Amino acid sequence: MAPHRRVAVTSPQTRLAHARRRSRGRWRVPALDPVDAERAVGLFRVQRRRAVLAVGLLFALVLLLPVVFALWPELDGIHVVGVPLSWLMVVVIPFPAMVFLAVWQLRRAEAPEDES
């Protein structure tokens, strides 16, 4: 019996995407005039400082929840609709808080752009 030859199977869209990428050439970063470049660097710094706070709050949210469970182990004994309260806290608290944090950070990141 002859060994089977391996064949790569791709969709037509994949082949088109690869063909377009090859035909475009190298992508170059657009050059900014000095005033715009200085403004962009300033905006980046402000947004980075604001992002550090948001990431810190995210870590606090994720890391403090286990601390709460360690400090109050009796939360496992409290049941709501047959489910331990600690499990509900893991499901209910983080995800809406992360969505709120993302929206809050987006508005804070866009604010310096709107001011200038």
Secondary structure, 3 states (H helix, E strand, C coil): CCCCCCCCCCCHHHHHHHHHHHHHCCCCCCCCCHHHHHHHHHHHHHHHHHHHHHHHHHHHHHHHHHHHHHHCHHHHCCEECCEEHHHHHHHHCHHHHHHHHHHHHHHHHHHHHHHC
